[in-house]
Amino acid sequence: MMVFTRLENALEKHLLTAGEKPPTANPLSERDAILITYGDIVRQSGEKPLTTLFKLLSNQLEGTINGVHILPFFPYSSDDGFSVTDYRAVDSNLGDWSEITKIADVFRLMIDAVINHVSAQSDWFQKFLSGDLAYIDYFIRIDPNTDLDDVVRPRDLPLLTPVRTSQGQQYVWTTFSADQIDLNFANPDVLLEILKLLLFYVRRGAQIIRLDAIAFLWKQVGTSCIHLPQTHHVVKLIRSVLDIVAPWMHIVTETNVPHTENISYFGDGNDEAHMVYQFALPPLVLHTLLSGDASRLTDWAAGIHLPSRQVTFFNFLASHDGIGLRPVQGILAADEIEALIRQTKANGGGVSYRQVNENERQPYELNISYYDALVEQPAHNPGSDRQVARFMVSQAIMLSLIGVPGIYFHSLFGSRNDQQGVEKTGKLRSINREKLKLAQLEDQLADHTSIRARVFREYKRLLRARRRFAAFHPHSEQHVLEIDTAIFAIMRSAPSSPSIMLCLHEISGDALRARIKLPDFSRPQAKDILSGDIVSLEDCPLDPYQVRWIKLDGSVQR
């Protein structure tokens, strides 16, 4: 049967069984904020972690967070979930599909499609090893003497892994680790199986699908094997399929690469990803606060352009991984990147490196909690009001920019470095993946003097303010202002309404007075929606690390 006919049959079958769209499936708006979390990041004795997570979401986040990205919750063999053994099952240690569905009924659910590779322990790969003809071309077999010097490597590990099969030893392509076997998308059976898998996620309530490590999807000897045209064609096909059967769905591409490469996954603005991760943002905001100079961030943000109003950014500052450095190549100078590395090490973090060639290794990731990355040196009291304010202005910058905010669990609750986790696993990324006990977290939130309580309280205040104004719509316009190197200033305006918001962020740690001249705004005073203050734009006071979101005349409150 022709491939296209098989695809048509799969779509028809899906439409017959899909039912109605999820109850929370509305267009993206200023009300959207996505929590990024592991399914078992919070635990309670005698209860499945997904049930505990839903309890926390319902009790603590009403009116602030309306979406949740549950990192891979499938059975897995390594890499904290990103080496999947069964794409269609829920890890029984977490719960089952009923718990996932319960979350999807209330929150906009984001699911990982870890489709570049599958676990070496998966049924697919085990059938390949046994010689099952249906799976013999599911994976990429290659002569180990093949010249692969042009291939871009994301990790400092062998690209090919020897395996013992029923036909003898063979070498398979493993971009990320020996336990993560790359799938062969040149095989139509693989492509169709993955498309059917994505439709399965739609039926399970997903509204956003994250295409993990998508840049490496297609392999062709003699090329870099990253961002190949065939990879973009696959993304376009996924987009076309979802546009037909589930037009409320959103695709997010995860490509931890330099900015210009990253945004290529928007395509023409209508045919690839609806959102791309804003990978340059975490190191840029960190540099801004450590240097006390907003110039780099201001210049970069002023150059951001979207190819259409149908796409936007997925903004984030922290995630389950570290703070990537590749995305700021060409934006930050070598000495500025080195300063980030020194700060990370001084504050108890680590740095991951990758082998670029035989004689060179480059730092590619800072491993540290975002809160600790911002603790001032020489060390101030990490729990001081100043440190909390410094951390929160970083988060406010992220929330003010065009796009949908993605907030990592440990940022929302002001988590510190988990040194015990690193010692236990031997992996630097464990520093920001701590598992918490629900009762302990609730006790800390009840203590109004704790770092967790103060960070969470301020985060809720920002989120509740943000979701009330159309100026923060993910597709609204933004205009970056150059006021002072100590201020990151941005104006957001909704094209379909008179909603305008002037966002000021003091990043130097010094009190100052901003003098702002806006030709199209004649009134001398306006209201700060965070403090309630009436401020003069010509002489606006800012405390150290203060955030002011100033509603200009005509702003629409929802």
PyMOL commands that set and color helices and strands:
alter all, ss='L'
color gray80, all
select helices_A, chain A and resi 3-17+49-60+79-81+97-104+123-130+133-135+188-203+214-216+229-245+259-266+281-291+295-302+326-328+334-346+370-373+385-400+409-412+419-425+428-432+438-446+451-466+470-472
alter helices_A, ss='H'
color red, helices_A
select strands_A, chain A and resi 34-37+42-43+67-70+76-78+83-84+108-113+117-119+160-165+168-173+180-182+206-211+250-253+275-277+312-315+323-324+350-357+360-367+404-408+436-437+477-481+487-493+500-506+512-514+525-528+534-536+540-542+547-551
alter strands_A, ss='S'
color yellow, strands_A
deselect
rebuild
show_as cartoon
